[in-house]
């Protein structure tokens, strides 16, 4: 313990305490083989140094092997001298003892001590609460609660330094207790001693549990007890996961999923907002007040453990859920956000897939779910959409200091995913395919017994894909594999999600994958319906409008340029962009202004995959409506009539030799009312309405 000094350029100097915290102190303690950090004193706690102030603004993740590996403001910044040595940083370390191992925390784990230049374990021969009490006090972790036996936190390696430890409980360090002598033992690492100290007030345990998944137990009145699952939900579980530093919650298994506990049931009717720092801060019926049995013991599955995951991802923020929120990444033992520079649906798609949250519906920008804090880990993310992890995508590098210093959290990226449903299979698109739902940690299909347009309507709405057009049967998009989760689904059309409909129960069916259900929604091939309209418009020039949330809206001309117009022209098969007229060149639109600050590279496949503000987020009026003019028309499109036309999206299933026509929203009814001669096929499958008379199907 002391003031931190560094030897650089043949001179010793101190560290300025700006941003100095336990992560920074942890690196110093490790570098000195002094265990773990207890405190990170500031303001020259150990007295003011003299001479150089070498470092300031140090930001460590806590995993670095040396303080000089951490980010900082640079060597010998003259700014430090303005404040002088009154702000010299210090550390207080635990000394030659630490708790480590699988599932360990700062105050629970396998006991290891540092001796003769190496760390080694303690054998559990005679290991008891008195011995553990000394360890817990030495680590500033309160009192000893338990002394798990038989390498409870995993077997160590290397030396076994202590055996037959006998403490009175009053010693200041473990090595002050009686023992057999350093390295003198007849033990194996299967006997490594461990402790759980009172600073740990909640644990996850049970059959098949890990550090971040298991039956929830809390410590109260000198004993561990379970939590009843009455009203137990994602908000409650989120508090547990945060309390254990286990990332976002993934699932809340019911009915003693990790086995029934014993003894007390401490909590019931727990009601958390999700923002509490510990479970006992949430509303509940009172300790021990319940009418539950252990068959109702609550459990959680968090997205950790970090011990086995290099790059973890989660969603957080105001109004977030398991499948929507501000994107945060766990890197170097620290959570951080993602800047929305170049953030689009392809990037969001990767996040949704990584979280088993179906497909990406939106890629919100501008801290839509609230501004994060701390690190901004990634920026300039550019995914193809097929990556298995966000960190596989191209980006500008980890922790660009520009974002940290200028607090760019107002640009934190977010995602809104479809949740526990997706469309997949051979020839599928975002809005057409085999229906799969996520349950019990795996994706599974839906049997088509009784499957109809009412059921499909709920799926299409849930995926923001318009209305249901068809319900192809007999595994039309190919047979799935694994579980068949749902059968005999019966929806009224008003449900918000498919699993809210009546069904036979998860996994209860006698179906085969040749009966996998599917849907074709009304916007299955045009994720982003787009049109050119207005005074003086043609098929390939006009005011740009997109169809979103069941209505057409315009695009504001802020930052509108030829790259943006190029994407529009390509999207409607109209050749290259000649101009990008601003200021409502084709007349002012009405209603919604859906997009603003659009920034395309020119290579995107649709306008909404370009960088832009949130849908409907703008500071514009319709005098700023953006337009496009096209240089040359595609030959296949030039014969299209300009009056009374309805442009349709198409998707070709070549292996079925079938063309499906997807209608835009309310235009379905219009199309069905046209005469038998109302359609003609022009060019490569472009369908055009030419008149209106009697009914046509």
C-alpha positions in Angstrom: 0.0 0.0 0.0 1.3 3.5 -0.8 1.7 6.3 -3.3 2.1 4.9 -6.8 5.4 5.8 -8.6 6.7 4.8 -12.0 10.3 4.7 -13.3 10.4 6.2 -16.7 13.3 7.8 -18.6 15.6 7.0 -15.7 13.4 9.1 -13.3 10.8 8.2 -10.7 7.5 10.1 -11.0 4.0 9.9 -9.6 0.5 9.3 -11.1 -2.1 12.1 -11.2 -5.4 10.8 -9.7 -7.8 12.0 -12.5 -10.1 9.0 -13.2 -8.1 6.8 -10.8 -10.2 3.9 -9.6 -10.2 0.3 -8.4 -9.5 -1.1 -11.9 -6.3 1.0 -12.1 -5.3 0.0 -8.6 -6.0 -3.7 -9.5 -3.4 -3.6 -12.2 -0.8 -2.0 -9.8 -1.6 -4.7 -7.1 -1.2 -7.5 -9.7 2.0 -6.0 -11.1 3.5 -6.0 -7.6 2.1 -9.5 -6.7 0.1 -7.9 -3.9 -3.2 -9.7 -4.4 -6.2 -7.6 -5.3 -7.0 -4.0 -4.8 -9.0 -2.9 -1.8 -8.9 0.8 -2.2 -7.7 3.4 -4.8 -6.9 6.4 -2.5 -6.7 9.9 -4.2 -5.5 13.4 -3.2 -2.0 12.4 -2.0 -3.4 10.0 0.7 0.1 8.7 1.3 1.7 12.2 1.1 2.7 14.4 -1.9 5.5 13.2 -4.1 8.1 15.4 -5.7 9.5 15.8 -9.2 7.8 14.4 -12.3 4.1 13.5 -12.6 4.4 10.9 -15.3 0.8 9.7 -15.9 -2.7 11.1 -15.6 -6.2 10.1 -16.9 -5.3 6.4 -16.5 -8.1 4.1 -17.6 -7.4 0.4 -17.0 -9.9 -2.4 -17.6 -8.3 -4.2 -14.7 -6.8 -7.1 -16.8 -3.6 -5.4 -17.9 -0.3 -6.8 -16.7 1.3 -3.4 -16.3 0.0 0.1 -15.6 1.7 1.4 -18.7 -0.5 -0.8 -20.8 -3.6 1.1 -19.8 -4.9 4.1 -21.7 -3.7 7.4 -20.3 -3.3 11.1 -21.3 0.4 10.5 -22.2 3.7 10.8 -20.4 4.5 13.9 -18.5 1.6 16.0 -19.7 2.4 19.6 -18.5 -1.3 20.0 -17.5 -0.6 17.8 -14.5 1.7 20.4 -13.0 -1.1 22.9 -12.7 -2.5 20.9 -9.8 0.8 19.6 -8.5 1.5 16.6 -6.3 -1.6 17.2 -4.2 -3.4 14.8 -6.4 -1.0 11.9 -6.4 -2.7 8.5 -6.7 -2.2 5.6 -4.3 -3.3 1.9 -3.8 -4.2 -0.4 -0.9 -3.8 -4.0 -1.9 -4.8 -7.2 0.0 -1.2 -8.4 0.2 -0.2 -11.9 -0.7 -3.7 -13.4 -0.7 -6.5 -13.6 -3.3 -9.7 -15.4 -4.2 -10.0 -16.9 -7.6 -11.4 -19.8 -9.6 -14.4 -20.7 -11.6 -17.4 -18.7 -10.4 -15.3 -16.6 -8.0 -16.0 -13.0 -7.0 -14.0 -10.5 -5.1 -15.3 -12.0 -1.8 -15.8 -15.7 -2.7 -13.4 -18.2 -4.3 -10.5 -20.5 -4.0 -7.9 -19.2 -1.5 -4.5 -18.5 -2.9 -1.4 -17.0 -1.3 1.7 -15.6 -2.8 5.0 -17.0 -1.5 8.5 -17.5 -3.0 7.6 -15.6 -6.2 4.5 -17.7 -7.1 0.9 -18.1 -6.2 -0.3 -21.4 -4.6 -3.4 -22.8 -2.9 -4.3 -23.9 0.7 -5.3 -27.4 1.5 -8.7 -27.9 3.2 -7.4 -30.3 5.9 -8.9 -28.8 9.1 -10.1 -25.8 7.2 -13.0 -24.1 9.1 -14.8 -20.8 9.7 -12.1 -19.4 11.9 -9.6 -19.8 9.1 -12.1 -18.3 6.6 -12.8 -15.4 9.0 -9.2 -14.3 8.8 -9.3 -14.4 5.0 -12.5 -12.4 4.8 -11.2 -9.8 7.2 -7.9 -9.5 5.3 -9.8 -8.9 2.1 -12.2 -6.4 3.6 -15.1 -8.8 2.8 -16.9 -8.9 6.0 -17.4 -12.1 8.0 -17.0 -15.7 6.8 -20.3 -17.4 5.8 -19.1 -20.7 4.4 -16.1 -22.9 3.8 -16.9 -24.9 0.7 -14.8 -28.1 0.5 -13.4 -30.2 -2.3 -12.2 -27.5 -4.7 -15.7 -25.9 -4.9 -14.3 -23.1 -7.1 -12.3 -25.5 -9.3 -8.9 -27.1 -8.7 -5.9 -24.8 -8.8 -2.5 -25.6 -10.3 1.1 -25.3 -9.2 2.1 -25.2 -5.5 0.0 -26.0 -2.5 1.5 -23.7 0.0 -0.4 -24.2 3.2 -1.9 -27.2 5.0 -3.4 -27.8 8.4 -4.1 -24.1 8.9 -5.3 -23.4 12.4 -6.5 -19.8 13.1 -8.1 -18.4 16.2 -10.0 -16.0 14.0 -8.3 -12.9 15.3 -5.1 -13.0 13.2 -4.5 -10.1 10.7 -3.4 -12.4 7.9 -3.7 -16.0 7.0 0.1 -16.6 7.1 0.1 -15.5 10.8 -2.0 -18.6 11.6 -0.4 -21.9 12.6 0.2 -24.3 9.6 2.5 -27.1 8.6 5.0 -24.9 6.8 5.1 -23.5 3.3 4.9 -26.3 0.8 4.7 -29.1 3.4 1.6 -31.1 2.7 0.3 -34.4 1.4 -2.7 -32.9 -0.5 -3.9 -32.7 -4.1 -5.6 -29.8 -5.8 -9.0 -31.6 -5.4 -8.7 -30.4 -1.7 -8.1 -26.7 -2.4 -9.7 -24.6 0.3 -12.3 -21.9 -0.4 -14.3 -19.2 1.3 -17.6 -17.3 0.9 -17.6 -14.1 2.8 -20.6 -12.1 4.0 -20.1 -9.4 1.4 -21.7 -11.9 -0.9 -25.4 -11.7 -0.2 -26.8 -13.6 -3.2 -25.6 -16.7 -5.1 -26.8 -18.9 -7.9 -26.7 -22.6 -7.2 -28.4 -25.9 -7.9 -28.1 -28.8 -10.3 -26.4 -27.6 -13.5 -25.8 -24.1 -12.2 -22.9 -21.9 -13.2 -21.7 -18.6 -11.7 -24.3 -16.8 -13.9 -27.2 -19.3 -14.0 -28.9 -21.2 -11.3 -31.4 -21.2 -8.5 -31.5 -17.8 -6.7 -30.6 -17.8 -3.0 -30.1 -14.9 -0.7 -28.4 -14.7 2.7 -30.5 -13.4 5.6 -30.5 -13.9 9.3 -27.4 -16.1 9.2 -28.8 -18.6 6.7 -29.2 -19.0 2.9 -32.8 -19.3 1.5 -34.5 -19.4 -1.8 -36.9 -17.0 -3.7 -40.4 -18.1 -4.7 -41.2 -17.6 -8.4 -44.6 -15.9 -7.8 -44.5 -13.0 -10.2 -40.9 -13.6 -10.9 -40.0 -12.0 -14.2 -37.2 -10.5 -16.4 -37.0 -7.3 -14.4 -36.4 -9.2 -11.2 -33.8 -11.4 -12.9 -32.1 -8.4 -14.4 -31.3 -7.1 -10.9 -29.8 -10.5 -9.9 -27.7 -10.6 -13.1 -26.4 -7.0 -12.5 -25.8 -7.7 -8.8 -23.6 -10.6 -9.8 -21.9 -8.7 -12.7 -23.3 -11.3 -15.1 -24.5 -9.2 -17.9 -28.1 -9.0 -19.2 -30.7 -11.6 -18.3 -31.5 -14.2 -20.9 -34.2 -16.3 -19.3 -36.2 -16.8 -16.1 -36.8 -20.5 -15.8 -39.8 -21.5 -13.6 -40.7 -24.4 -11.3 -37.3 -25.1 -9.7 -35.5 -25.5 -13.0 -32.2 -26.0 -11.2 -33.6 -28.3 -8.6 -35.5 -27.6 -5.4 -33.7 -25.9 -2.6 -34.0 -26.7 1.1 -34.6 -24.7 4.3 -36.0 -21.2 4.2 -37.8 -19.5 1.4 -36.8 -16.0 2.1 -38.6 -13.9 -0.5 -41.9 -14.0 -2.4 -43.9 -11.7 -4.7 -40.7 -9.9 -5.7 -41.4 -6.8 -7.8 -38.3 -5.0 -9.3 -38.3 -2.1 -11.7 -35.0 -3.6 -13.0 -32.9 -0.6 -11.9 -32.2 -1.7 -8.3 -28.7 -2.5 -7.2 -29.7 -5.6 -5.2 -32.6 -7.9 -5.1 -33.5 -7.1 -1.5 -34.1 -3.5 -2.5 -37.1 -4.6 -4.6 -40.6 -4.8 -3.2 -41.4 -8.2 -1.7 -43.7 -9.7 0.9 -41.2 -9.6 3.7 -38.4 -12.0 4.6 -39.9 -15.5 5.2 -43.5 -14.4 4.5 -44.8 -16.8 1.8 -47.0 -19.8 1.1 -44.6 -21.4 -1.4 -42.9 -24.7 -1.7 -39.4 -25.4 -3.0 -40.9 -26.6 -6.2 -41.5 -22.9 -7.0 -37.9 -21.8 -6.4 -37.0 -18.9 -8.7 -34.0 -19.1 -11.1 -32.1 -17.0 -13.6 -30.0 -17.5 -16.7 -27.8 -14.5 -17.3 -25.7 -13.9 -20.4 -22.4 -14.6 -18.6 -20.2 -15.9 -17.2 -17.5 -13.6 -18.4 -14.9 -16.2 -17.4 -15.6 -18.1 -20.6 -16.7 -15.4 -23.0 -14.2 -13.0 -24.5 -16.7 -10.6 -26.1 -20.2 -10.4 -24.5 -23.0 -8.3 -25.7 -26.1 -7.0 -24.0 -29.0 -4.5 -24.3 -29.6 -1.8 -21.7 -31.1 1.6 -21.1 -34.4 3.3 -20.6 -37.3 1.2 -22.0 -35.0 -1.7 -22.9 -36.0 -5.3 -22.9 -34.3 -8.6 -23.6 -34.4 -7.9 -27.3 -34.4 -4.1 -27.6 -32.1 -1.5 -26.0 -28.8 0.3 -26.1 -26.1 -2.0 -27.4 -23.3 -2.6 -24.9 -20.2 -4.8 -25.2 -18.2 -6.4 -22.4 -14.5 -6.1 -23.3 -11.5 -6.1 -21.0 -13.8 -6.7 -18.0 -15.7 -3.4 -18.7 -19.0 -2.7 -20.3 -19.1 0.0 -23.0 -21.3 1.3 -25.7 -21.2 1.4 -29.5 -21.2 4.7 -31.4 -23.9 5.0 -34.1 -21.4 6.2 -36.7 -22.4 4.1 -39.8 -24.8 2.1 -37.6 -27.5 0.4 -39.7 -29.8 -2.7 -40.0 -27.0 -5.0 -41.0 -25.2 -4.2 -37.8 -28.4 -4.6 -35.8 -29.1 -7.9 -37.5 -25.8 -9.3 -36.1 -26.6 -8.2 -32.6 -30.1 -9.7 -32.8 -28.7 -13.0 -34.0 -26.0 -13.0 -31.4 -28.7 -12.5 -28.6 -31.0 -15.1 -30.1 -33.5 -12.3 -30.5 -34.7 -13.1 -34.1 -34.4 -10.4 -36.8 -33.5 -6.8 -36.6 -36.6 -4.5 -37.0 -34.8 -1.1 -36.4 -31.3 0.2 -35.7 -32.1 3.2 -33.4 -29.4 5.9 -33.2 -28.8 9.1 -31.1 -29.0 7.3 -27.7 -32.6 6.3 -28.4 -32.6 4.2 -25.2 -30.7 6.8 -23.2 -27.0 7.7 -23.1 -24.7 5.2 -21.5 -21.7 5.9 -19.4 -18.0 5.0 -19.3 -16.3 3.5 -22.4 -17.4 3.8 -26.0 -15.9 0.6 -27.2 -16.7 0.5 -30.9 -17.4 3.0 -33.7 -17.7 2.8 -37.5 -19.1 -0.7 -37.3 -19.7 -2.2 -40.7 -21.3 -5.6 -40.8 -22.5 -7.6 -43.8 -25.3 -9.0 -41.6 -24.0 -12.6 -41.7 -21.4 -12.4 -39.0 -22.0 -14.4 -35.8 -20.7 -11.7 -33.5 -20.5 -7.9 -33.7 -16.8 -8.0 -33.0 -16.3 -9.9 -36.2 -17.5 -6.9 -38.2 -15.2 -4.2 -39.4 -14.9 -1.3 -37.0 -12.5 1.6 -36.1 -10.8 -0.3 -33.3 -11.4 -0.7 -29.6 -11.9 2.3 -27.3 -11.0 5.2 -29.6 -10.1 7.8 -27.0 -11.9 10.5 -29.1 -15.2 9.1 -28.1 -14.2 8.8 -24.4 -12.8 12.3 -24.0 -15.7 14.0 -25.8 -18.4 12.0 -24.1 -20.1 10.9 -27.3 -22.7 8.9 -25.5 -25.4 11.0 -27.1 -24.6 8.9 -30.2 -25.0 5.5 -28.6 -26.4 2.8 -30.9 -29.4 0.6 -30.2 -31.4 -2.2 -31.7 -35.0 -3.3 -31.8 -35.2 -7.1 -32.6 -38.2 -9.2 -33.4 -37.7 -11.1 -30.2 -38.4 -14.8 -29.8 -39.5 -15.3 -33.4 -37.8 -15.5 -36.8 -38.4 -16.5 -40.4 -35.8 -18.7 -42.0 -35.3 -21.5 -44.4 -34.4 -22.0 -48.1 -35.5 -18.9 -50.1 -36.6 -17.0 -47.0 -36.4 -13.3 -46.6 -36.9 -11.0 -43.7 -40.7 -11.2 -44.1 -41.2 -14.7 -45.6 -40.0 -18.1 -44.4 -40.4 -21.0 -42.1 -41.6 -19.8 -38.7 -39.4 -20.5 -35.7 -39.7 -19.5 -32.1 -37.1 -19.4 -29.3 -37.8 -21.3 -26.1 -35.7 -23.0 -23.5 -32.5 -21.9 -25.0 -33.1 -23.2 -28.5 -34.9 -22.4 -31.7 -37.7 -24.7 -32.9 -40.4 -24.8 -35.5 -44.2 -24.6 -35.5 -46.4 -27.4 -36.8 -48.9 -26.4 -39.5 -51.9 -28.3 -37.9 -54.6 -25.7 -38.1 -52.2 -23.1 -39.3 -54.1 -20.2 -41.0 -54.0 -16.6 -42.0 -55.1 -15.5 -38.5 -51.9 -17.1 -37.1 -49.8 -15.8 -39.8 -51.2 -12.3 -39.3 -49.8 -12.2 -35.7 -46.4 -13.3 -37.0 -46.3 -10.6 -39.7 -47.3 -7.9 -37.3 -44.7 -9.1 -34.7 -42.0 -8.8 -37.3 -43.2 -5.4 -38.6 -43.9 -7.1 -42.0 -47.3 -5.8 -42.8 -50.2 -8.2 -43.3 -50.2 -11.9 -44.0 -50.6 -12.9 -47.7 -50.1 -16.7 -47.6 -49.6 -19.6 -45.2 -47.6 -22.1 -47.3 -47.8 -25.6 -46.0 -45.7 -28.8 -45.9 -42.4 -27.2 -45.1 -42.5 -24.9 -48.1 -39.3 -23.2 -47.1 -37.6 -26.4 -46.2 -37.8 -28.7 -43.2 -36.3 -27.5 -39.9 -34.4 -29.5 -37.4 -34.5 -29.9 -33.7 -37.5 -29.1 -31.6 -41.0 -28.5 -32.9 -42.1 -26.1 -30.2 -45.7 -25.3 -31.1 -48.8 -27.1 -32.5 -52.5 -26.4 -32.9 -51.8 -22.7 -32.8 -55.1 -20.7 -32.7 -54.8 -16.9 -32.9 -57.6 -14.3 -32.9 -55.3 -11.9 -34.9 -55.2 -9.4 -32.0 -52.4 -11.0 -30.1 -49.1 -9.1 -29.9 -46.9 -12.3 -30.2 -47.4 -15.8 -31.5 -46.7 -17.4 -28.1 -49.6 -15.3 -26.8 -52.0 -17.4 -29.0 -53.6 -20.6 -27.8 -51.5 -23.7 -28.5 -50.9 -27.3 -27.3 -48.0 -26.4 -25.0 -44.3 -26.0 -25.8 -43.0 -29.3 -27.3 -46.4 -31.0 -27.1 -47.1 -32.4 -30.6 -46.9 -35.5 -32.8 -45.7 -33.6 -35.9 -42.7 -34.1 -38.2 -40.6 -31.3 -39.7 -42.4 -32.0 -43.1 -45.3 -30.1 -41.5 -43.3 -27.0 -40.5 -45.5 -23.8 -40.8 -44.5 -20.8 -42.9 -45.7 -17.3 -43.7 -45.5 -14.9 -46.6 -46.1 -11.3 -45.4 -47.1 -8.3 -47.5 -43.7 -6.8 -47.4 -41.7 -9.9 -47.6 -39.4 -8.8 -50.5 -39.3 -5.1 -49.9 -38.1 -4.4 -46.4 -38.2 -0.7 -47.3 -41.0 0.2 -49.7 -40.1 3.4 -51.6 -41.8 5.6 -54.2 -41.2 8.8 -56.1 -44.1 11.2 -56.3 -45.0 14.9 -56.4 -45.5 17.7 -58.9 -43.7 16.9 -62.2 -42.6 13.5 -61.0 -42.1 10.4 -63.2 -41.4 6.8 -62.3 -37.8 7.7 -61.9 -37.8 11.2 -60.6 -39.7 12.8 -57.8 -40.1 13.4 -54.1 -38.7 10.5 -52.2 -41.2 8.7 -49.9 -40.9 5.5 -47.9 -43.5 3.3 -46.3 -43.0 2.7 -42.6 -45.3 1.8 -39.7 -48.3 1.6 -42.1 -48.0 5.0 -43.7 -46.0 6.9 -46.3 -43.6 9.6 -45.3 -41.0 11.9 -46.8 -37.2 12.2 -46.3 -35.7 15.5 -45.1 -32.9 17.0 -47.3 -30.4 17.5 -44.4 -27.1 16.0 -45.8 -29.0 14.7 -48.8 -26.6 14.2 -51.7 -25.9 12.1 -54.8 -24.8 9.1 -52.8 -28.2 9.0 -51.2 -30.0 9.5 -54.4 -27.9 6.7 -56.0 -29.2 4.2 -53.5 -32.8 5.3 -54.3 -32.3 4.9 -58.0 -30.8 1.5 -57.6 -33.5 0.4 -55.3 -36.3 1.2 -57.9 -34.2 -0.1 -60.8 -33.9 3.4 -62.4 -30.2 3.6 -63.4 -27.9 6.2 -61.9 -28.6 9.4 -60.1 -28.3 12.7 -62.0 -29.4 15.1 -59.3 -30.5 15.1 -55.6 -32.9 18.1 -55.6 -33.4 19.6 -52.1 -36.1 22.0 -50.8 -39.2 20.2 -51.9 -38.3 20.5 -55.6 -41.2 18.2 -56.5 -43.6 19.9 -54.0 -44.0 19.6 -50.3 -45.4 16.3 -49.0 -47.8 15.8 -46.1 -47.9 13.6 -43.1 -44.9 12.0 -41.6 -41.2 12.9 -42.3 -39.7 9.5 -41.7 -36.0 10.1 -42.3 -33.5 12.8 -41.6 -29.7 13.1 -41.7 -29.5 10.3 -44.3 -25.8 9.4 -45.1 -25.3 6.7 -47.7 -22.0 5.4 -49.1 -23.9 4.8 -52.4 -23.5 1.0 -52.2 -26.4 0.2 -49.9 -29.2 -1.9 -51.2 -32.0 0.2 -49.7 -32.3 3.7 -48.3 -33.1 2.7 -44.8 -29.9 0.6 -44.5 -28.0 3.9 -44.8 -27.1 5.8 -41.6 -29.9 8.1 -40.5 -31.7 9.4 -37.4 -34.4 7.3 -35.8 -37.6 6.9 -37.9 -39.6 10.0 -37.3 -36.8 11.8 -35.5 -36.0 15.1 -37.3 -36.1 18.9 -37.0 -37.5 19.5 -40.5 -40.7 20.5 -42.2 -42.0 19.5 -45.6 -40.3 22.5 -47.3 -37.2 20.4 -46.9 -38.5 17.2 -48.6 -35.7 15.4 -50.6 -36.0 14.4 -54.2 -34.1 12.5 -56.9 -33.6 12.8 -60.7 -32.3 9.9 -62.7 -29.6 10.0 -65.4 -30.7 7.0 -67.5 -33.6 4.6 -67.2 -33.3 0.9 -67.1 -34.4 -0.4 -70.5 -36.7 -3.0 -68.9 -38.4 -0.2 -66.9 -38.8 2.4 -69.7 -42.1 1.1 -71.0 -43.9 1.5 -67.7 -46.9 3.8 -68.0 -46.9 6.9 -65.8 -50.6 7.2 -64.9 -52.5 5.0 -62.5 -49.6 2.7 -61.9 -49.0 0.7 -58.8 -45.4 -0.5 -58.3 -45.1 -3.8 -56.6 -42.3 -5.7 -55.0 -41.5 -9.2 -56.2 -39.6 -12.2 -55.0 -38.7 -15.1 -57.3 -38.3 -18.6 -55.9 -36.4 -20.0 -58.9 -36.3 -23.6 -57.7 -40.2 -23.5 -57.6 -40.5 -21.4 -60.8 -43.0 -19.3 -58.9 -43.3 -15.5 -58.7 -44.9 -14.1 -55.6 -46.3 -10.6 -55.6 -46.1 -8.6 -52.4 -48.5 -5.7 -52.1 -47.8 -2.6 -50.1 -50.1 -2.2 -47.1 -53.6 -1.0 -48.0 -53.0 -1.4 -51.8 -54.0 -5.1 -51.4 -57.7 -4.2 -51.3 -57.3 -1.9 -54.3 -55.6 -4.6 -56.3 -58.4 -7.1 -55.6 -61.0 -4.7 -56.9 -59.4 -4.3 -60.3 -60.7 -5.9 -63.5 -59.4 -9.1 -65.1 -57.6 -7.1 -67.7 -56.1 -4.8 -65.1 -52.6 -6.3 -65.1 -49.8 -6.7 -67.6 -46.4 -8.1 -67.2 -43.6 -5.8 -68.3 -39.9 -6.6 -68.4 -38.5 -8.8 -65.7 -41.6 -9.6 -63.6 -42.7 -6.0 -63.1 -46.5 -6.1 -62.6 -48.5 -2.9 -63.4 -52.1 -2.0 -62.8 -53.6 -0.5 -65.9 -57.3 0.0 -65.1 -60.1 -0.5 -62.6 -63.4 -2.2 -63.0 -64.9 -5.5 -61.7 -63.3 -7.8 -59.1 -60.2 -9.7 -59.9 -58.3 -12.2 -57.8 
